Amino acid sequence: EKAILLPRGGFFQSTGGQWVFVIDKDGTNATKRSIRIGKQNPQYYEVLEGLEPGEKVITSGYEMFGANTKIQIK
C-alpha cells in the first residue's frame, strides 16, 4: 500500500497533527498547512490529506514560531 509518510517529530506536540509548516519549492519560506494524519508507528505518521509526495516539512518543534502562518527560512 502506497502512502505519504511524515517522520515523527516535535511538531506534533504543538499542532496535535492538525497542521504542519510546508517548505516552499525555493526553500526560503514555510507556510502553515492543514493535514490529516492516519495510521502511525514509532517512526512515521501516515498523511491522508494536505501533502503531496516530495513536499518538505519542518518536523521539529514549533514553539519558537508563535502564531505565525508563514515563516522565512535563513
C-alpha positions as CSV (number, residue, x, y, z in Angstrom):
1,E,0.0,0.0,0.0
2,K,1.4,3.4,-1.0
3,A,1.3,6.2,1.5
4,I,2.8,9.6,2.2
5,L,4.9,9.3,5.4
6,L,6.0,12.0,7.6
7,P,8.7,11.4,10.2
8,R,7.7,11.8,13.8
9,G,8.9,15.0,15.4
10,G,8.3,17.7,17.9
11,F,5.7,19.5,15.6
12,F,3.1,17.0,16.8
13,Q,3.1,18.4,20.4
14,S,2.4,21.9,19.1
15,T,-0.2,21.0,16.4
16,G,-1.7,17.8,17.5
17,G,-1.1,16.6,14.0
18,Q,-3.6,19.1,12.6
19,W,-1.2,21.2,10.6
20,V,2.5,21.5,9.6
21,F,4.8,24.1,8.1
22,V,5.5,23.1,4.4
23,I,8.7,24.5,2.9
24,D,8.2,26.3,-0.5
25,K,10.0,24.9,-3.5
26,D,12.7,27.6,-3.4
27,G,13.4,26.8,0.3
28,T,13.1,30.3,1.5
29,N,9.7,30.2,3.2
30,A,7.5,27.8,5.0
31,T,3.7,28.1,5.1
32,K,1.2,26.6,7.6
33,R,-1.0,24.0,6.1
34,S,-3.7,21.7,7.4
35,I,-3.1,18.0,7.2
36,R,-5.0,14.8,8.3
37,I,-3.0,12.0,9.8
38,G,-4.0,8.4,9.6
39,K,-2.0,5.4,10.9
40,Q,1.2,5.8,12.8
41,N,4.1,3.8,14.1
42,P,7.1,4.6,16.3
43,Q,8.9,6.3,13.3
44,Y,6.2,7.8,11.0
45,Y,2.8,9.3,10.6
46,E,0.7,8.5,7.5
47,V,-0.6,11.7,5.9
48,L,-4.1,11.2,4.4
49,E,-4.7,14.8,3.2
50,G,-2.8,18.0,2.9
51,L,0.6,17.0,1.5
52,E,1.9,15.8,-1.9
53,P,4.7,13.3,-2.4
54,G,8.1,15.1,-2.3
55,E,7.0,18.2,-0.3
56,K,9.3,19.1,2.5
57,V,8.0,19.8,6.0
58,I,9.5,21.2,9.2
59,T,9.2,18.4,11.7
60,S,11.0,20.0,14.7
61,G,9.1,21.7,17.5
62,Y,7.1,24.8,16.6
63,E,7.2,26.6,19.9
64,M,9.5,29.4,18.6
65,F,7.2,30.2,15.6
66,G,4.4,31.6,17.7
67,A,1.1,32.3,15.9
68,N,2.8,32.9,12.5
69,T,1.3,31.3,9.4
70,K,4.3,31.9,7.3
71,I,8.0,31.9,8.3
72,Q,11.1,32.9,6.5
73,I,14.0,30.4,6.4
74,K,17.5,31.7,6.6
